[in-house]
């Protein structure tokens, strides 16, 4: 379930957006102004931000510029929302680094479609289904099966497994795994990777697939059918 942070000072607009997004299966966070949004961003990382241009105090345009300059938040896709629908306004909004621009009033269905489109562009590696040596991962339903039998995988181990299976036969260092799986906005030690690798291997032992998760001496780890 992707998390969307909606930043708009009008409660009625937020309610319409929240209703449409939750109906489409998203988790929604709401902020009425830029400072509220920044507080959310220090606590967790949303998958996308719907950001109104005209906010009290600091404008959405200023906030977008600051987020794109910050290494911790610059990778978060932003859709700018504004009543200013002229071509020059759209250009200015997109020039801040926003990934899309929606003019008010807008159709909730169009908004959801735009959100899905931006998320797809932001996650090019998230293949829907992958199967290796009888181990199958369905990324839409977040299900893992082996020989048709379900395998219970914890959330972090699931992200690791999906990344490995969509990048099979390639070796990755611990720092690369931290960037690609945890995200460069999360500050954790490299040994955290080893902890979750051990947990994932223990999970895969139940199906006999732990042999696929290989340690590459002096480098890190890879996922491969080849010995």
Wavefront OBJ file of the C-alpha trace (Angstrom):
o trace
v 0.000 0.000 0.000
v 1.619 3.237 -1.151
v 1.455 6.242 1.185
v 0.438 9.630 -0.220
v 1.036 12.870 1.697
v -1.642 15.439 0.795
v -0.622 19.023 1.579
v -3.526 21.477 1.188
v -4.871 24.157 3.526
v -8.510 23.532 2.529
v -10.048 20.694 4.614
v -12.826 20.106 2.058
v -10.299 19.594 -0.728
v -8.251 17.254 1.447
v -11.378 15.235 2.223
v -12.210 14.806 -1.468
v -8.639 13.777 -2.251
v -8.433 11.415 0.732
v -11.735 9.745 -0.173
v -10.596 9.162 -3.778
v -7.126 7.916 -2.822
v -8.318 5.605 -0.059
v -10.922 4.237 -2.452
v -8.056 3.402 -4.820
v -6.171 1.548 -2.075
v -3.715 4.217 -0.937
v -2.810 5.200 2.609
v -3.238 8.959 3.072
v -1.500 11.466 5.348
v -2.825 15.030 5.546
v -1.072 18.331 6.224
v -2.610 21.811 6.219
v 0.598 23.769 5.651
v 4.287 23.361 4.884
v 5.438 23.008 8.496
v 2.988 20.158 9.089
v 4.287 18.479 5.944
v 7.889 18.750 7.108
v 6.980 17.171 10.446
v 5.510 14.200 8.613
v 8.612 13.932 6.451
v 10.925 13.735 9.463
v 8.881 10.825 10.826
v 8.331 8.749 7.680
v 8.844 8.726 3.938
v 5.689 8.898 1.779
v 5.707 7.372 -1.683
v 4.358 10.567 -3.257
v 3.340 14.110 -2.257
v 0.261 15.910 -3.585
v 1.229 19.513 -2.930
v -0.980 22.598 -3.225
v 0.759 25.676 -4.599
v -1.048 28.279 -2.483
v -0.340 27.456 1.165
v -0.364 29.832 4.146
v 3.121 30.963 5.102
v 5.594 29.087 2.964
v 4.098 28.307 -0.463
v 3.949 24.858 -1.969
v 6.336 26.066 -4.658
v 8.946 26.968 -2.025
v 8.431 23.661 -0.217
v 8.846 21.686 -3.444
v 12.098 23.493 -4.208
v 13.449 22.758 -0.714
v 12.459 19.084 -0.892
v 14.173 18.633 -4.253
v 17.374 20.217 -2.919
v 17.450 17.964 0.146
v 19.180 14.580 -0.465
v 16.806 12.963 2.040
v 13.636 13.959 0.167
v 14.585 14.743 -3.421
v 13.601 11.263 -4.662
v 9.982 11.622 -3.477
v 7.711 12.281 -6.483
v 5.671 15.486 -6.219
v 2.438 16.348 -8.012
v 1.737 20.062 -7.799
v -1.929 20.998 -7.391
v -3.090 24.553 -8.063
v -5.968 26.738 -9.184
v -3.391 28.487 -11.369
v -3.879 26.667 -14.648
v -2.140 28.912 -17.158
v 0.679 27.433 -19.231
v 3.284 29.629 -17.552
v 2.103 28.483 -14.115
v 2.389 24.839 -15.138
v 5.884 25.444 -16.485
v 6.923 27.199 -13.278
v 5.533 24.364 -11.172
v 7.301 21.694 -13.195
v 10.533 23.699 -13.188
v 10.694 23.329 -9.399
v 11.195 19.604 -9.956
v 7.557 18.555 -9.608
v 6.775 15.372 -11.534
v 3.311 16.445 -12.638
v 0.865 19.348 -12.358
v -2.904 19.211 -11.815
v -5.070 22.313 -12.171
v -8.084 22.855 -9.914
v -10.878 21.977 -10.255
v -9.903 18.429 -11.154
v -11.595 15.067 -11.502
v -10.783 12.707 -8.597
v -10.498 9.862 -11.119
v -7.975 11.822 -13.174
v -6.023 12.627 -10.009
v -5.829 8.933 -9.052
v -4.730 8.064 -12.594
v -1.996 10.726 -12.434
v -0.826 9.416 -9.056
v -0.605 5.874 -10.404
v 1.265 7.057 -13.502
v 3.850 9.005 -11.493
v 4.355 6.083 -9.096
v 4.924 3.723 -12.023
v 7.563 6.048 -13.459
v 9.213 6.349 -10.055
v 9.419 2.561 -9.657
v 10.646 1.169 -12.958
v 12.163 -1.916 -11.344
v 9.004 -3.040 -9.575
v 8.127 -5.935 -11.870
v 4.711 -7.362 -11.048
v 5.620 -11.063 -10.990
v 8.927 -12.935 -10.942
v 9.710 -16.640 -10.620
v 13.113 -18.203 -10.008
v 13.661 -21.912 -9.324
v 10.033 -22.376 -8.307
v 10.042 -19.380 -5.969
v 7.328 -16.983 -7.111
v 6.727 -13.377 -6.026
v 3.594 -11.432 -6.959
v 4.318 -7.777 -6.298
v 0.738 -6.631 -6.830
v -0.679 -8.834 -4.061
v 2.605 -8.901 -2.074
v 2.485 -12.712 -1.975
v 5.386 -15.150 -2.063
v 4.872 -18.805 -2.940
v 7.134 -21.826 -3.413
v 5.734 -24.731 -5.372
v 2.322 -23.119 -5.045
v 2.525 -22.997 -1.250
v 2.476 -19.618 0.546
v 5.637 -18.375 2.235
v 5.340 -15.843 5.050
v 7.924 -13.081 4.565
v 8.327 -10.054 6.866
v 8.028 -6.603 5.202
v 11.743 -5.691 5.088
v 12.735 -9.188 4.007
v 10.034 -9.010 1.329
v 11.560 -5.817 -0.107
v 14.982 -7.459 -0.101
v 13.663 -10.583 -1.796
v 11.806 -8.606 -4.461
v 14.877 -6.511 -5.198
v 17.116 -9.584 -5.448
v 14.676 -11.497 -7.654
v 14.273 -8.568 -10.050
v 18.067 -8.178 -10.211
v 19.110 -11.837 -10.297
v 22.742 -12.868 -10.869
v 24.049 -9.424 -9.929
v 26.198 -8.817 -6.870
v 25.388 -5.853 -4.630
v 27.356 -4.302 -1.807
v 25.715 -3.566 1.523
v 25.687 0.164 0.791
v 24.004 -0.449 -2.570
v 21.334 -2.562 -0.888
v 20.767 0.151 1.700
v 20.252 2.722 -1.061
v 18.029 0.549 -3.242
v 15.962 -1.281 -0.608
v 15.920 1.030 2.406
v 16.358 4.251 0.424
v 19.105 6.850 0.745
v 16.882 8.897 3.042
v 17.068 6.241 5.786
v 20.124 6.252 8.017
v 20.929 2.724 9.173
v 24.218 0.891 9.573
v 25.479 -1.507 6.915
v 25.408 -4.408 9.383
v 21.614 -4.002 9.383
v 21.721 -5.578 5.917
v 23.423 -8.679 7.336
v 20.730 -9.037 9.996
v 17.932 -9.000 7.428
v 19.850 -11.266 5.050
v 20.093 -13.852 7.857
v 16.359 -13.522 8.524
v 15.543 -13.893 4.841
v 17.756 -16.964 4.553
v 16.047 -18.514 7.575
v 12.675 -17.913 5.919
v 13.863 -19.439 2.639
v 15.269 -22.491 4.451
v 11.700 -23.733 4.850
v 11.404 -24.059 1.058
v 14.990 -25.023 0.253
v 15.639 -21.755 -1.580
v 18.160 -20.330 0.884
v 20.950 -21.602 -1.418
v 19.922 -18.940 -3.939
v 20.875 -16.108 -1.586
v 24.646 -16.155 -1.878
v 27.405 -14.287 -0.093
v 29.962 -12.780 -2.487
v 33.228 -12.489 -0.611
v 34.611 -8.962 -0.542
v 31.501 -7.560 -2.227
v 28.171 -8.378 -0.592
v 25.322 -10.570 -1.785
v 23.598 -11.876 -4.912
v 20.552 -13.994 -5.727
v 21.225 -16.676 -8.315
v 20.383 -20.232 -9.407
v 24.002 -20.671 -10.450
v 26.269 -22.186 -7.773
l 1 2 3 4 5 6 7 8 9 10 11 12 13 14 15 16 17 18 19 20 21 22 23 24 25 26 27 28 29 30 31 32 33 34 35 36 37 38 39 40 41 42 43 44 45 46 47 48 49 50 51 52 53 54 55 56 57 58 59 60 61 62 63 64 65 66 67 68 69 70 71 72 73 74 75 76 77 78 79 80 81 82 83 84 85 86 87 88 89 90 91 92 93 94 95 96 97 98 99 100 101 102 103 104 105 106 107 108 109 110 111 112 113 114 115 116 117 118 119 120 121 122 123 124 125 126 127 128 129 130 131 132 133 134 135 136 137 138 139 140 141 142 143 144 145 146 147 148 149 150 151 152 153 154 155 156 157 158 159 160 161 162 163 164 165 166 167 168 169 170 171 172 173 174 175 176 177 178 179 180 181 182 183 184 185 186 187 188 189 190 191 192 193 194 195 196 197 198 199 200 201 202 203 204 205 206 207 208 209 210 211 212 213 214 215 216 217 218 219 220 221 222 223 224 225 226 227
